[in-house]
């Protein structure tokens, strides 16, 4: 079997694990923001002067518990991403571990130990990484490398998780809520990137061939899904902007009225009355006209997305044969949109209860991931693999029959 058609179930399921861990990380990050404890640990990359991996468990209390757990969870996702990106290079990954990563950790440990004020915890941590990576380089899987597209995706994912960690650190050290918006947006992009890797490494993906295009009959579904998925991402960015500017309750009524009007008043007297009556202790800054506008834009975008998705799914399902896997996927995707809309309303009704607000964030990420995976599938079906490309020796199985036996890496 050629490099292009090779299927490695271990790589695929490890990609699935990394994608699930990424979704969990977004959930933990959502708790941190919902609880308003993003600055519970004011230093980075250390935790109150400790190497984060040596921070005493007895001090994991209050907001420190959530913020420190978020950092450790992020480190775990970073490690999974590193392993996956190396694994996509097959047996050549052992060369990277043995001649680059391991020596780099060893040099770092030596520098930490020989500083004027030795950092023994950092030296111990990096020294452990040096030994572990060196040992792993001798037992690394001797599998074939993945296709070039996946190798590049692995490299980009690794760079992305590093950038995400740096943004999270800058959010703390610079005390800048604006950086938190980019941090949240990049988290969503990283999730859909990992879900895409999980899908493309699946056996199901390799068996998705030209006949699916005959079932679609047009590129309408692919174009519509891409548009609505991009719109979903824009909606999540609006939500992140609202959360990090503490404007989640800038308008405390839902759904039809806002302080008795179609559009809330934003004159000085109305804003003063609004701020005087606010009871959410997590919103540190007074609400301004821009906060109200941002909040209402988030609502309008949500309503527009819901209506467009409902019409699109209805038309798409009618154009697909009964039992088609893409039709089932569209129903699941629209169900997630409905649940997300309900959670958004519940967030307002509950005075932005931390658990409901966090679920709103998580299901927003799930909705974006589902839309992305369906978009990729639809685009592949609308642009079938060239007959000149190398194909697997196993017989073609159309999309409907495949869906009964297997599912994509992330659902």
C-alpha positions in Angstrom: 0.0 0.0 0.0 1.4 3.4 -0.9 2.2 6.2 1.5 -0.8 8.2 0.3 -3.3 5.4 0.9 -1.8 4.0 4.1 -4.2 3.8 7.1 -2.7 3.8 10.6 -5.5 3.1 13.1 -3.2 4.1 16.0 -2.5 7.5 14.5 -6.2 8.0 13.8 -7.4 7.2 17.3 -4.6 9.2 18.8 -5.8 12.2 16.7 -9.3 11.5 18.0 -8.0 11.5 21.6 -6.1 14.8 21.0 -9.3 16.4 19.5 -11.4 15.3 22.5 -8.7 16.6 24.9 -8.8 19.9 23.1 -12.5 20.2 23.6 -12.0 19.4 27.3 -9.4 22.2 27.4 -11.9 24.6 26.0 -14.4 23.6 28.6 -11.9 24.2 31.4 -11.0 27.5 29.9 -14.6 28.3 29.8 -14.9 27.6 33.5 -12.0 29.9 34.2 -13.6 32.8 32.3 -17.1 32.1 33.7 -15.8 32.1 37.2 -13.8 35.3 36.6 -10.6 33.7 37.9 -8.3 34.2 34.9 -5.8 36.1 37.0 -5.9 33.8 40.0 -2.3 32.9 39.2 -0.6 36.2 38.3 2.7 34.8 37.1 3.6 32.7 34.0 5.0 30.2 33.1 5.5 29.6 36.8 2.8 29.3 39.4 3.5 31.5 42.4 7.2 31.0 41.8 7.0 27.2 41.4 7.5 25.3 38.3 3.9 24.6 37.4 4.4 20.8 37.6 5.7 21.1 41.2 3.1 23.5 42.6 2.0 22.0 45.9 -1.4 20.4 45.7 -2.4 21.8 49.1 -2.5 25.2 47.5 -5.0 24.3 44.8 -7.8 26.2 46.3 -10.5 28.6 45.0 -9.8 30.2 41.7 -6.2 28.9 41.7 -7.6 25.4 41.3 -9.3 26.3 38.0 -6.6 28.5 36.6 -3.7 26.1 37.5 -5.7 23.1 36.2 -6.3 25.0 33.0 -2.5 25.4 32.6 -1.8 21.7 33.3 -4.5 20.6 30.9 -3.1 22.9 28.2 0.3 21.3 28.8 -1.2 17.9 28.3 -2.8 18.9 25.0 0.5 20.4 24.0 2.2 17.1 24.7 -0.4 15.1 22.8 0.0 17.5 19.8 3.7 17.1 19.9 3.5 13.3 19.8 0.9 13.4 17.0 2.9 15.8 14.8 6.0 13.6 15.2 4.0 10.4 14.6 2.7 11.7 11.3 6.3 11.6 10.1 6.5 7.8 10.8 9.8 6.2 11.7 11.6 9.4 10.9 10.1 10.9 14.1 12.8 9.0 16.1 15.5 11.2 14.5 13.7 14.3 15.6 13.5 13.0 19.2 17.0 11.7 19.4 18.9 14.5 17.7 16.8 17.6 18.3 14.2 17.5 21.0 16.2 15.4 23.5 19.4 17.5 23.2 17.3 20.7 23.4 15.8 19.5 26.7 19.3 18.5 28.0 20.7 21.9 27.2 17.8 23.6 28.9 18.3 21.5 32.0 22.0 22.3 32.1 21.3 26.1 31.7 18.7 26.0 34.5 21.1 24.2 36.8 24.2 26.4 36.2 22.4 29.8 36.5 23.7 32.2 39.2 20.5 31.2 41.1 19.9 27.6 40.0 16.3 26.7 39.2 16.4 23.2 40.4 12.7 22.4 39.6 13.1 23.5 36.0 16.4 21.6 35.7 14.7 18.5 37.1 11.7 18.8 34.8 13.8 19.4 31.6 16.3 16.7 32.7 13.4 14.2 32.9 12.2 15.2 29.5 15.7 14.6 28.2 15.9 11.1 29.5 12.3 10.1 28.5 12.6 11.5 25.0 15.9 9.8 24.5 14.5 6.4 25.6 11.3 6.9 23.5 13.5 7.6 20.4 14.7 4.0 20.5 11.2 2.4 20.7 9.4 4.8 18.4 6.9 3.1 16.0 8.5 2.1 12.7 5.4 2.9 10.6 5.3 4.7 7.3 5.0 8.4 7.2 1.6 10.0 6.4 0.8 11.8 3.2 2.4 15.3 2.8 -0.9 17.1 3.6 -1.1 15.4 7.0 2.5 16.0 7.8 2.1 19.7 7.1 -1.1 19.8 9.2 0.8 18.2 12.0 3.5 20.9 11.9 0.9 23.7 11.7 -0.9 22.1 14.7 2.3 22.1 16.7 3.0 25.7 15.9 -0.6 26.6 16.7 -0.5 25.0 20.2 2.8 26.8 20.9 1.3 30.1 19.8 -1.8 29.4 21.9 0.3 28.8 25.0 2.2 32.0 24.4 -1.0 34.0 24.0 -2.4 32.5 27.3 0.8 33.6 29.0 0.7 37.1 27.6 -2.9 37.4 28.7 -1.7 37.0 32.2 1.6 38.9 32.2 0.2 41.9 30.3 -3.1 41.8 32.1 -4.9 42.4 28.8 -8.4 41.1 28.2 -8.1 41.8 24.4 -5.4 39.1 24.2 -8.0 36.8 25.8 -10.2 37.2 22.8 -7.5 36.1 20.4 -6.7 33.3 22.8 -10.3 32.0 22.7 -10.5 32.4 18.9 -7.3 30.5 18.3 -8.6 27.7 20.6 -11.6 27.2 18.4 -9.4 27.2 15.3 -7.1 24.6 16.9 -10.0 22.4 17.8 -11.4 22.3 14.2 -7.8 21.7 12.9 -7.4 18.7 15.2 -10.8 17.4 14.3 -9.9 17.7 10.6 -6.7 15.6 11.2 -8.8 13.0 13.0 -11.2 12.8 10.0 -8.5 12.7 7.3 -6.6 10.0 9.1 -9.7 7.7 9.4 -10.3 4.7 7.2 -13.7 6.1 6.4 -12.1 9.1 4.7 -10.0 7.0 2.4 -13.1 5.1 1.2 -15.0 8.3 0.5 -14.9 8.3 -3.3 -16.4 9.7 -6.4 -19.9 8.2 -6.1 -20.7 10.5 -3.2 -20.5 13.4 -5.7 -23.2 11.7 -7.9 -25.5 11.7 -4.8 -24.9 15.3 -4.1 -25.6 16.4 -7.7 -24.3 19.9 -7.0 -21.9 22.0 -4.9 -24.7 23.8 -3.1 -24.4 21.9 0.1 -20.6 22.3 0.3 -20.8 26.1 -0.4 -23.6 26.5 2.1 -21.9 24.6 4.8 -18.6 26.5 4.4 -20.5 29.8 4.6 -22.5 28.9 7.7 -19.4 27.4 9.4 -17.5 30.7 8.8 -20.5 32.5 10.2 -20.5 30.2 13.2 -16.8 31.1 13.9 -17.6 34.8 13.6 -20.4 34.3 16.2 -18.0 32.5 18.5 -15.5 35.4 18.2 -18.3 37.8 19.1 -19.1 35.7 22.1 -15.5 35.6 23.2 -15.3 39.4 22.8 -18.4 39.7 25.0 -17.0 37.3 27.7 -13.6 38.9 27.9 -15.0 42.4 28.1 -17.5 41.2 30.8 -20.5 42.2 28.6 -22.3 38.9 29.0 -25.1 40.5 30.9 -25.0 43.9 29.2 -28.7 43.2 28.3 -30.3 41.2 31.1 -33.7 40.4 29.4 -34.5 37.8 26.7 -35.9 37.1 24.2 -38.2 39.9 22.8 -37.5 42.9 24.9 -34.5 44.8 26.2 -35.4 47.0 29.1 -38.9 47.4 27.6 -37.6 48.4 24.1 -36.7 46.6 20.9 -33.2 48.0 21.2 -32.0 49.0 24.7 -31.4 52.6 25.4 -27.7 53.6 25.6 -27.9 57.2 26.9 -26.0 58.1 30.0 -29.0 58.0 32.3 -30.1 54.5 31.1 -26.5 53.1 31.4 -26.2 54.6 34.9 -29.4 52.9 35.9 -28.3 49.6 34.3 -24.9 49.6 36.2 -26.6 50.5 39.5 -28.8 47.4 39.2 -26.3 44.8 38.1 -25.8 42.0 40.5 -23.1 39.9 38.8 -20.0 40.1 40.9 -17.8 38.7 38.1 -18.3 41.7 35.7 -15.7 44.1 37.0 -16.1 47.1 34.7 -19.2 49.3 34.2 -21.3 48.5 31.1 -20.9 51.0 28.3 -22.7 51.7 25.0 -20.2 49.5 23.2 -20.9 46.6 25.5 -24.6 46.8 24.8 -24.0 47.0 21.1 -21.7 44.0 21.2 -24.2 42.0 23.2 -27.1 42.8 20.8 -24.9 42.1 17.8 -24.2 38.6 19.3 -28.0 38.0 19.6 -28.8 39.2 16.1 -26.0 37.1 14.6 -27.3 34.1 16.6 -30.9 34.6 15.3 -29.6 35.0 11.7 -27.5 31.9 11.9 -30.4 29.9 13.3 -32.8 30.9 10.5 -30.3 30.4 7.7 -29.2 27.0 9.1 -32.8 25.9 9.4 -33.6 26.8 5.8 -30.4 25.4 4.5 -30.7 22.0 6.3 -34.3 21.7 5.1 -33.4 22.3 1.5 -30.3 20.1 1.7 -32.0 17.0 3.2 -34.7 17.2 0.4 -31.9 17.0 -2.2 -30.2 14.0 -0.7 -31.2 10.3 -1.0 -32.9 8.8 2.1 -30.3 7.4 4.6 -27.4 9.5 3.2 -24.7 10.0 5.8 -24.4 13.7 5.1 -28.1 14.1 5.7 -27.8 12.5 9.1 -24.8 14.7 9.9 -26.8 17.9 8.9 -29.5 16.9 11.4 -27.0 16.4 14.2 -25.4 19.7 13.3 -28.6 21.6 13.4 -29.6 19.9 16.6 -26.4 21.2 18.1 -27.2 24.7 16.9 -30.7 24.5 18.5 -29.1 23.4 21.8 -26.5 26.1 21.6 -29.3 28.7 21.1 -31.1 27.4 24.2 -28.0 27.5 26.3 -27.4 31.1 25.2 -30.9 32.0 26.4 -30.4 30.0 29.7 -27.1 31.9 30.3 -29.1 35.2 30.4 -32.0 33.7 32.4 -29.6 32.2 35.0 -27.7 35.5 35.5 -24.8 33.9 33.7 -24.4 30.9 36.0 -20.9 29.5 35.5 -21.9 26.0 34.6 -24.5 27.1 32.0 -22.1 29.7 30.5 -19.4 27.1 30.2 -21.7 24.6 28.5 -22.6 27.4 26.1 -18.9 27.8 25.2 -18.4 24.0 24.9 -21.4 23.4 22.6 -20.4 26.4 20.5 -17.1 24.6 19.9 -19.0 21.4 19.1 -21.2 23.2 16.7 -18.2 24.7 14.9 -16.4 21.3 14.8 -19.4 19.5 13.3 -19.9 22.2 10.7 -16.2 22.1 9.8 -16.2 18.3 9.4 -19.4 18.3 7.3 -17.9 21.1 5.2 -14.8 19.1 4.5 -16.8 16.0 3.6 -19.1 18.0 1.3 -16.2 19.7 -0.4 -14.4 16.4 -1.0 -17.6 15.0 -2.5 -18.1 18.0 -4.7 -14.4 17.7 -5.9 -13.8 14.0 -6.2 -10.4 12.4 -6.2 -8.8 12.5 -9.6 -8.8 9.2 -11.4 -5.1 9.6 -11.9 -4.5 9.5 -8.1 -3.4 6.4 -6.4 -6.3 4.6 -4.9 -6.7 1.8 -2.5 -7.0 -1.8 -3.7 -10.2 -2.4 -1.7 -13.5 -2.0 -3.5 -15.4 1.2 -3.5 -18.1 1.5 -0.8 -20.5 4.4 -1.3 -21.1 7.0 1.5 -24.5 5.6 2.6 -23.2 2.1 3.2 -20.0 3.3 4.8 -22.0 5.4 7.3 -23.7 2.2 8.6 -20.4 0.6 9.5 -18.1 3.4 10.6 -18.1 7.0 11.5 -15.6 9.9 11.1 -12.9 10.4 13.7 -14.9 13.2 15.5 -18.6 13.3 15.6 
